[in-house]
């Protein structure tokens, strides 16, 4: 291995897999780039990050990730503009949130330089993997998990930080039909709902499968105590438009502080759209659907940016949302993606050139 100026060790792949990839037909997160970044935490410190060819990792059966679930992750994208320049979107927000998750899961926090310099070195090495077809991007998955050994129920003494990347096509889910959940909960007060912990998502799969069997695509999560308040849509933050006002729930122990969510709120303010960050009751959404004032509902997250909801189900009744020619969802998505792909000015300072 040779060392770069950023003190990131680099071992290049002997041959590239890139010629085996059909970049015009990319599914989400299923094809992986040539390299990955790996950094180990041992003896009370993070070691020097290493970039190496994408490959399997070896763990002992006693590695604590398998037993106690100490695992966190982030989701990001890299974009190319028409000049072949590479951009990230609010990467320091992802880094900060990774460490917020780490702290909650008793995982050692990561130094900023390891994250940012490791990521930019990886992207420069695998820059040809960033697709340029419309709507495509390089999905980036930074994650940390417990690699230390032992069956004792306690935090591990060793951890592994990895960044893997996957070129992905345009993420379009079509018309999304959701079911408002009243039995299961995504998270609880005092819990880990605000962290991007792997177990949060594992716990969602079963209730979502039940909703899929009923003909829906996803679940709208409600609060754990009363199930009276709308909180998230699947693995995304949720927005509701009643009349001309765009609303979303406040972040809390139970709700992820989504980067797309924050961006939508700032862009909406810039566009002159009235916004409210407050608790949203299921009752008011149902009433608005009945009286015609419910205009839009959509999820917001890294993968899809904005995912419009066409129908929601509640207590054996389905409510269809109107199809709007100039929806907030489409306006806000265009503003965000134009910034991400360097097609427009970035008055917010979110775009980061690699």
C-alpha positions in Angstrom: 0.0 0.0 0.0 1.1 3.6 -0.7 0.2 6.6 1.4 -1.5 9.7 -0.1 -1.1 13.3 1.1 -4.2 12.9 3.2 -2.6 10.0 5.1 -5.1 7.6 3.7 -3.5 4.3 2.7 -4.5 3.2 -0.8 -4.3 -0.2 -2.4 -5.7 -0.1 -6.0 -7.6 -2.9 -7.6 -5.6 -4.8 -10.1 -8.4 -4.8 -12.6 -11.7 -2.8 -12.7 -15.2 -4.3 -12.9 -16.6 -1.2 -14.5 -16.8 -2.6 -18.0 -19.2 -5.3 -16.8 -21.7 -2.7 -15.6 -24.7 -1.5 -17.7 -24.9 2.1 -16.5 -28.2 2.6 -18.4 -30.0 0.0 -16.3 -28.8 0.4 -12.8 -31.0 -0.8 -9.9 -30.6 0.8 -6.5 -27.7 -0.4 -4.4 -27.0 -3.7 -6.1 -23.8 -3.0 -8.1 -20.7 -2.0 -6.2 -17.7 0.1 -7.2 -14.1 -1.1 -7.3 -12.9 0.1 -3.9 -14.0 0.6 -0.4 -12.6 2.4 2.7 -11.9 0.4 5.9 -10.8 1.8 9.2 -10.5 -0.2 12.4 -10.8 0.9 16.0 -8.4 -0.9 18.3 -6.7 -0.3 21.6 -8.8 2.8 22.2 -8.1 4.6 19.0 -9.1 4.7 15.3 -6.3 3.5 13.1 -5.2 4.9 9.7 -8.0 4.5 7.1 -7.2 2.2 4.2 -8.8 2.1 0.7 -8.7 -1.3 -0.8 -10.4 -3.3 -3.5 -14.1 -4.0 -2.7 -14.1 -7.5 -1.1 -15.7 -9.6 1.6 -14.8 -9.1 5.2 -13.9 -11.8 7.7 -15.4 -11.8 11.3 -15.4 -14.3 14.1 -18.8 -15.8 15.1 -18.3 -14.1 18.5 -18.1 -10.6 16.9 -20.5 -8.5 18.9 -22.4 -7.1 15.9 -24.0 -10.5 15.6 -25.2 -10.6 19.2 -25.9 -7.1 20.4 -26.5 -5.1 17.2 -24.1 -2.2 17.6 -24.4 -0.9 14.1 -25.0 2.5 12.5 -24.9 3.9 9.0 -25.4 6.9 6.8 -26.8 7.4 3.3 -25.3 9.9 0.9 -24.8 10.5 -2.9 -22.1 11.8 -5.2 -23.1 13.6 -8.3 -21.4 14.7 -11.6 -22.3 17.8 -13.5 -21.9 18.4 -17.3 -18.2 19.3 -16.8 -17.4 16.0 -15.1 -17.0 17.8 -11.7 -17.9 15.8 -8.6 -20.2 17.1 -5.9 -21.5 16.0 -2.5 -24.6 17.4 -0.8 -24.2 18.6 2.8 -21.6 15.9 3.7 -20.7 17.4 7.1 -24.3 16.9 8.1 -24.0 13.2 7.4 -20.7 13.1 9.4 -22.2 14.9 12.4 -25.3 12.6 12.4 -23.0 9.5 12.2 -21.4 10.6 15.4 -24.7 11.4 17.0 -25.7 7.9 16.2 -22.4 6.5 17.4 -22.7 8.2 20.8 -26.2 6.8 21.3 -25.1 3.3 20.5 -21.9 3.5 22.7 -19.7 3.4 19.6 -16.5 5.5 19.6 -17.0 8.7 17.6 -15.0 9.1 14.4 -12.6 12.0 13.6 -13.9 14.4 10.9 -10.7 14.1 8.8 -11.1 10.3 8.6 -14.6 10.7 7.3 -14.2 13.6 4.9 -10.6 12.9 3.6 -11.3 9.2 3.4 -14.5 9.8 1.4 -13.0 12.3 -1.0 -10.0 10.1 -1.6 -12.3 7.2 -2.3 -14.4 9.3 -4.7 -11.4 10.5 -6.6 -10.2 7.0 -7.1 -13.6 5.7 -8.2 -14.7 8.8 -10.1 -15.5 6.9 -13.2 -18.2 5.0 -11.3 -20.2 8.1 -10.8 -22.9 7.9 -13.5 -23.9 10.9 -15.6 -27.2 9.7 -17.0 -30.2 11.8 -15.9 -31.2 11.2 -12.3 -28.3 8.8 -11.6 -25.7 9.1 -8.9 -23.2 7.2 -6.8 -24.9 6.1 -3.6 -22.5 6.2 -0.7 -22.9 4.0 2.4 -20.7 4.9 5.4 -21.3 2.5 8.4 -19.7 1.4 11.7 -20.2 -1.9 13.5 -18.9 -3.8 16.5 -16.2 -6.2 15.3 -14.8 -7.0 18.8 -15.3 -10.5 20.2 -17.2 -11.8 23.1 -20.6 -13.0 24.3 -20.7 -10.6 27.3 -23.5 -8.1 26.9 -21.4 -4.9 26.8 -20.0 -2.5 24.2 -17.3 -4.0 22.0 -13.7 -3.0 22.3 -13.1 -3.1 18.5 -15.1 -1.5 15.7 -14.9 -1.3 11.9 -15.8 1.8 9.8 -16.4 1.2 6.2 -17.5 3.3 3.2 -18.8 1.3 0.2 -20.4 2.9 -2.9 -22.9 1.8 -5.5 -23.7 3.5 -8.8 -27.5 3.8 -8.9 -30.1 4.9 -11.5 -32.9 7.3 -11.0 -34.9 6.2 -7.9 -38.6 6.4 -8.8 -41.1 4.5 -6.7 -44.2 5.4 -8.7 -47.5 6.1 -7.0 -46.9 5.1 -3.3 -49.8 3.8 -1.3 -49.4 3.8 2.5 -51.1 2.5 5.5 -51.3 4.4 8.8 -50.0 2.0 11.4 -51.9 1.7 14.7 -50.4 -1.5 16.3 -46.6 -1.4 15.8 -44.2 1.4 16.5 -41.0 2.4 14.8 -39.4 3.8 18.0 -40.2 5.1 21.5 -39.4 8.0 23.8 -35.9 7.6 25.2 -35.1 5.1 22.5 -32.8 5.2 19.4 -35.3 6.4 16.8 -33.3 9.5 16.1 -30.1 7.4 15.4 -29.5 5.7 12.1 -29.1 2.3 13.9 -29.5 -0.8 11.8 -32.0 -2.3 14.2 -34.4 0.6 13.6 -34.9 -0.6 10.1 -34.9 -4.3 10.9 -37.8 -3.6 13.3 -39.8 -2.0 10.4 -39.7 -4.9 8.1 -42.4 -7.1 9.6 -45.1 -4.4 10.0 -44.3 -3.2 6.4 -44.7 -6.8 5.2 -48.2 -6.9 6.8 -49.1 -3.7 5.0 -47.8 -5.0 1.7 -50.0 -8.1 2.0 -53.0 -5.6 2.3 -52.0 -4.0 -1.0 -49.9 -1.0 0.3 -46.3 -0.1 -0.4 -45.3 1.3 2.9 -46.4 2.2 6.5 -46.9 5.6 8.0 -45.6 5.4 11.5 -47.4 7.0 14.4 -46.3 7.8 17.9 -45.7 4.8 20.2 -48.1 5.9 23.0 -51.4 7.0 21.5 -50.9 6.3 17.7 -52.6 9.7 17.2 -49.7 11.6 15.6 -48.1 11.0 12.2 -44.3 10.7 12.5 -42.5 9.1 9.5 -43.3 7.4 6.2 -41.5 4.1 5.9 -37.8 4.9 6.3 -38.4 8.6 5.3 -39.5 11.8 7.0 -43.0 12.8 6.1 -44.5 16.0 4.9 -48.2 16.9 4.7 -49.8 19.8 2.8 -53.1 21.0 4.0 -54.4 24.0 1.9 -51.2 25.9 1.1 -49.3 25.1 4.3 -46.6 22.4 4.3 -46.2 20.6 7.6 -43.8 18.1 9.1 -43.4 16.7 12.7 -40.7 18.0 15.0 -37.6 15.9 15.5 -37.4 14.0 18.7 -36.1 10.8 20.3 -38.4 9.0 17.8 -37.8 11.0 14.6 -34.7 11.1 12.5 -33.2 14.5 11.8 -33.3 14.0 8.1 -30.9 16.1 5.9 -33.4 16.1 3.0 -36.1 17.1 5.6 -34.0 20.1 6.7 -33.3 21.1 3.1 -37.0 21.0 2.1 -37.9 23.3 5.0 -35.2 25.8 4.1 -36.1 25.7 0.4 -39.8 26.0 1.1 -39.1 29.2 3.2 -37.0 30.5 0.3 -39.9 29.8 -2.1 -42.4 31.6 0.1 -44.3 28.4 1.0 -45.9 28.6 4.4 -44.4 25.9 6.7 -45.2 24.5 10.1 -43.1 22.2 12.2 -45.5 20.7 14.7 -47.2 17.5 15.7 -49.7 16.4 13.0 -52.7 14.3 14.2 -54.1 11.5 12.2 -57.5 13.0 12.8 -56.7 16.3 11.1 -55.2 14.5 8.0 -58.3 12.3 7.7 -60.6 15.3 8.1 -58.6 17.2 5.5 -58.8 14.3 3.1 -62.6 14.2 3.6 -63.2 18.0 3.1 -60.8 18.3 0.2 -58.1 20.5 1.8 -55.5 17.7 1.9 -53.4 18.5 -1.2 -50.2 16.4 -0.8 -48.3 13.9 1.3 -44.8 12.8 0.6 -41.8 11.1 2.1 -38.4 12.8 2.1 -35.0 11.1 2.2 -31.7 10.6 0.4 -32.6 7.8 -2.0 -35.7 9.2 -3.6 -35.3 12.8 -2.4 -39.1 13.2 -2.5 -41.6 10.3 -2.8 -45.2 11.4 -3.4 -48.0 9.5 -1.7 -51.1 8.9 -3.9 -53.3 7.1 -1.3 -53.3 6.5 2.4 -55.3 3.8 4.2 -56.8 4.2 7.7 -59.2 1.9 9.5 -60.3 0.0 6.4 -60.8 3.2 4.3 -58.6 4.4 1.6 -58.2 8.2 0.9 -56.9 9.3 -2.5 -54.9 12.5 -2.9 -55.4 14.8 -5.9 -53.0 14.8 -8.8 -51.6 18.3 -9.0 -49.8 19.8 -12.0 -47.7 22.1 -9.9 -47.1 20.2 -6.6 -44.9 21.3 -3.8 -43.3 17.9 -4.0 -42.1 18.4 -7.6 -41.1 22.0 -7.1 -39.0 21.2 -4.0 -37.4 18.1 -5.5 -36.4 20.1 -8.6 -34.8 22.8 -6.4 -32.8 20.2 -4.4 -31.7 18.1 -7.4 -30.7 21.3 -9.4 -28.4 22.2 -6.5 -27.1 18.6 -6.1 -26.2 18.3 -9.8 -24.8 21.9 -10.1 -27.5 23.0 -12.4 -28.5 26.0 -10.3 -27.1 28.5 -7.8 -26.7 27.2 -4.3 -27.6 30.1 -2.0 -27.5 27.8 1.1 -23.9 26.6 0.8 -24.9 23.0 0.7 -22.9 21.8 -2.4 -19.4 20.4 -1.7 -17.0 20.1 -4.6 -14.7 17.1 -4.4 
